[in-house]
Amino acid sequence: MSDDVPVYLKNGEQVKVNDHVYCSPSWDTRDGTPYSVARIMEFLPPADAPKGAAGRNFLYTRVRLAWYYRPSDVSDRPVADSRLLLAAIYSEVCDINQLRAKCHVVHRDKISDLSGWKKRPDRFYFNRLFDPYIKREFEVIPARDVRNLPDNIREVLISRYEYVVAEKEVIPDLTDQIRLCDSCSEWCPSPETVQCDRCKRFFHMHCVQPPLLAKPTRGYGWTCAPCSKKHEEEVDSHEVRPVVSAAPKVLKSNAPPARGRGRPRKDKSLADKQESFPVKHFKMWPFRYFGQYTVAEDTLDEEDLIFPRTATRQGPKYQANVPLAPDPYNYPPDIEERGGDSTVEVLGVINSLTDAEVAEVEACKKGLSNDPEVKSSVDWLTELIRRYSDAALAARPFTSVNMKYLSRLEKWKKNETPVFDKPFSHEEIVAFEDAIALHGPELRAVRDEVPNRSMPEIVRFYGHWKSGKLGEENRRLRRHGPPPKPINKQYESAAEREEGIHVGLSDDEGSIVAQPSKSPSCGACRTRETTTWWKAPKGLPTNVLCDQCGSNWRRYADLNVRPLRAEDALPSSKSKAIEKREGTPLTGPSTKRARTSASVQSTPPPAAPSAVTLLKCLACSKTGPLGKVLKCKKCHLRVHAGAVGATVDPAQLDNWTCELCENEETLEASINHDCLLCPRAGPEERRMKPWPPSDTLLRACKPTEGQGWTHVICAVFTPELTFTDAARLRLVEGMSTITRHRWTTKCCLCGEIEGAVIKCNDCPKEFHISCAWKQGHKFGFEIQPVKSSRRDTTIMTTFKGETGSMHAIISCKDHDRTKRDIYDICESNEGGETALQVYCQAYKQAPVSTAHGLLRKARRLDNILNIRTEGSTTSSTPDLIISTDPECCECKSHFSPAFYRADNGELYVESSTPSSSSMSPASDGKDYLYCHRCHFGRLEERANGSKAMGMMVS
């Protein structure tokens, strides 16, 4: 895209390259952290736009930003100045819509009135640079202040860069006058220079006779030859040194100090000039490193790296101290010298084998293992090549190689080393993947999350795990082909070129609380009146901030929290009833005598408020304070309260227990906690305590109307199921209405037919909901627009300002969902309700107002029976008899969910329940009707009789 097209933020400000801006995603995404300050380096087209000149005709969708750090981001030391920043030679490409507003950042030396500069809004300054890779701070000085350089190097440095980055101890040498060698008249760089302690002249260390091998140690000085000779002559002459008159002593005076010229005059034109001060940039950077570890001549190269550097690890400090070799004529026979041929471990000599020997190796290799995964393992192949190489060097036949025992004793180790590591358990894999998501490839931090594994095991497993992920991606590409690259932005039109581009989020995007509580209070300054209420970061007494505190936190990371006092507390009902006369103080003098000494029974002072406890939700993997995220005191399940429909008294947050742990005491439902919609757990899984495990959301279960249990996500994402109380997600109903297709379809993830499956929203795959959750599929809710003609018959809801029909979405993790707005389970709106709560209250509420629970169950059963009866009319063997006045021939009862027919031969038809799988025809003859209870009682008697007869025959 052409560079002359202006870019406008949502607030109307125009931004261009090298402007400083606030950058931040939405409030929920950045988790309450303040805005970041950055400099615009360049505007970029979409990532899928064509390369080269063709991509310039596309609208800008990305921007490259050079970041600034706040001192609190890189260290724990407190910094009172909220306008102080740390520069960085670090850039990142971000979405252009993350730009918020413009700001101004200049170097400290460019500001004439610092106090006036900090009083103006959106003004920052810097004088140091932080390198995020070596984690060290450097000084930043103007390039013109560097004088101790040759003219050609200094001119190039000044023409390209505005600032120079160097260590603090190097700054005096750089800003000093140019230093020339007194012997050769060439420039003296600091690492190769020595200064005479008497005449203060500089010399190259190699120009001194004899040459100096090292500089004098700290506390000692060096003198040149003329100065040394002169000093020796003075000492030999025994002349008395002349007495140097001391400097006149300044007498102290009580007079006030001389007044200065006063504070700088507040000149608005000067301040505006400082904001727009031109700054030179070379390849988009205004500074480069020119410190202790820089070769000055390398600055002339345009491709020289500008990043800060550290000392190279060379020299005796970083090398091993190897003793001298023994006398070759008296070499100890029991010592094997390292580094010789006998100490080299041969890993492979395949390249030296003949073609016939290589063919023999390939033939022998096929019979060593039948496992294809083992044969493709790099560790197994490496060990196989080593053993074949040992056999070739020892002239043994290749058929003698055996791979049964996969361990070997290395030359310099005492214990055998296994070829394969012990397989990682499921819990270790989950902890490893969580640590990778949290720390990235910082494997030392990952190892702390998996304490039972050593560092080498973590490194090796990381390689296998990463290769496995790449293999899955390659198999998907081979199966479906590479995904098409859609051009998400079309060519710019002439009108867009003239009008410019309007980008960026507004400053209040997702941060303003439209409807706070009845009596809101700012979490920082305790004020109760403001024009706008902003969302507050975590850890404050309230979840809102006033307009001033909210703006200060987002822009300057400055939040002065005033401690809570008695008068700031909300008035109680008792205090409201007390009325004071006009003119009386709110806090009158106490009638009690002041306590003069501490008593044993005196009330202790109130404890200091403790730090806010942050818990990580197992549903969304986001942290939240205790209250929003609940933790079971028994099994330690951690989940957002809105994801399980829990309402807890704030005073009882520490005593909350999940429903499974609560049922272990009350025994109101079944003690078998297996989900009715998922495959049954094996005996090994049942031995796990607790079961289901508490480190996953599958621990969150809800009771059903038959005293069984089902997972919360299974109940929510199964269309046929409803809740008696959708607000609390209590008592799941409708289990019998799930279609037979769901019960008889095989899950594509676990291969089990048992349980009920659900179809992916984007492909024909069907799977159990719990299996999809374990595999990391996408769970969420999508709001789809509704046509005006269907709005009367469609239930519509509103979430985060979007209105339409809300749908529960389960999508395979391989699908591309970047162009769809899918809300997560725990994503909340302005009122604090999660997407799961909004969906359940709108679509999962059972009709409790129209019918009793038992009547609703009977109606569902009637629907099933009617369907079965209609289907059986075409057949010659109807399975159920529905008459006007049926009567059981055994108990004479007229009331039963169903009546069954049996003939004289005791043939019968099974009940039409979802679990029935076979039907037996009834013979002709006189019909007898049995009620539901008697029918199954006769079946049980018949089964017991058959079992007893079998025992007698055996």
QUIJO-V901572 format. One record per pair of residues at least 12 apart in sequence whose C-alpha atoms are under 6 Angstrom apart, sorted by the first residue. I is the first residue (numbers start at 1). J is the second residue. Records with the same first field share a line. If there is no record, write none. Layout:
I = J + J
//
This chain:
1 = 56 + 57 + 58
5 = 497 + 500
6 = 500
7 = 500 + 501
8 = 501 + 502
9 = 502 + 503 + 504
10 = 503 + 504 + 506
17 = 40 + 41 + 42
18 = 39 + 40 + 41
19 = 39 + 40
20 = 38 + 39 + 102 + 103 + 104
21 = 37 + 38 + 101 + 102 + 103
22 = 35 + 36 + 37 + 99 + 100 + 101
23 = 35 + 36 + 98 + 99 + 100
24 = 98
25 = 98
27 = 510 + 511
32 = 537
34 = 554 + 557
35 = 554 + 555
37 = 68
38 = 65 + 66 + 67 + 68
39 = 65 + 66
40 = 65
41 = 64 + 65 + 284
42 = 63 + 64
43 = 63
44 = 60 + 62 + 63
45 = 58 + 59 + 60 + 61
46 = 61
57 = 491
58 = 491 + 492
61 = 96
62 = 94 + 95 + 96
63 = 93 + 94 + 96
64 = 92 + 93
65 = 91 + 92
66 = 90 + 91
68 = 86 + 87 + 88
69 = 85 + 86
70 = 85 + 86
82 = 556
83 = 124
84 = 125 + 126
85 = 126
86 = 126 + 128 + 129 + 130
87 = 129
88 = 129 + 130 + 131
97 = 503 + 504 + 505
98 = 504
99 = 504
100 = 504 + 505 + 507
103 = 122
104 = 123
105 = 124 + 125
106 = 125
107 = 125 + 126 + 127
108 = 125 + 126 + 127
127 = 140
128 = 140
138 = 166 + 167
139 = 165 + 166 + 167 + 168
140 = 164 + 165
141 = 163 + 164
142 = 162 + 163
143 = 158 + 162 + 163 + 164
145 = 175
146 = 174 + 175
147 = 175 + 177 + 178
148 = 174 + 176 + 177 + 178
149 = 178
160 = 282
161 = 280 + 281 + 286 + 287
162 = 280 + 286 + 287
163 = 287
164 = 287 + 288
165 = 288 + 289 + 290
166 = 289 + 290 + 291
167 = 291
181 = 202 + 203 + 204
182 = 203
192 = 204 + 205
193 = 205
196 = 222 + 223 + 224
197 = 221 + 222 + 223
288 = 306
289 = 306 + 307 + 308
347 = 386
348 = 385 + 386 + 389
349 = 389
406 = 419
407 = 419
511 = 534 + 535
512 = 533 + 534
513 = 533 + 534
522 = 544 + 545 + 546
523 = 540 + 541 + 542 + 545
524 = 561 + 562
525 = 562
530 = 546
532 = 547
533 = 545 + 546
534 = 550
539 = 612
613 = 625 + 626
617 = 638 + 639
618 = 638 + 639 + 696 + 697
619 = 697
628 = 640 + 641
629 = 641
632 = 656 + 657 + 658
633 = 655 + 657
637 = 694
642 = 834
645 = 728 + 729
646 = 728
669 = 707
670 = 707 + 708
673 = 709
675 = 709 + 710 + 711
676 = 710
677 = 755 + 756
678 = 755
679 = 754 + 755
700 = 712
703 = 731
704 = 731 + 732
705 = 731 + 733
714 = 769
720 = 738
721 = 733 + 734
722 = 844 + 845 + 846
723 = 844 + 845 + 846
724 = 846
726 = 840 + 841 + 845
742 = 756 + 757
743 = 755 + 756
747 = 766 + 767
748 = 767
760 = 810 + 811
761 = 810 + 811
777 = 811 + 812 + 813
778 = 810 + 811
779 = 809 + 810
780 = 809 + 822 + 823 + 824 + 825
781 = 807 + 808 + 809 + 822 + 823
782 = 806 + 807 + 822
783 = 804 + 805 + 806
784 = 804 + 805
785 = 804
786 = 804
800 = 829
877 = 921
879 = 909
880 = 900
888 = 929 + 930 + 931
889 = 929
896 = 931
898 = 932
899 = 929 + 930 + 931
900 = 929 + 930
901 = 928 + 929
902 = 928
903 = 927
907 = 922
908 = 922
//
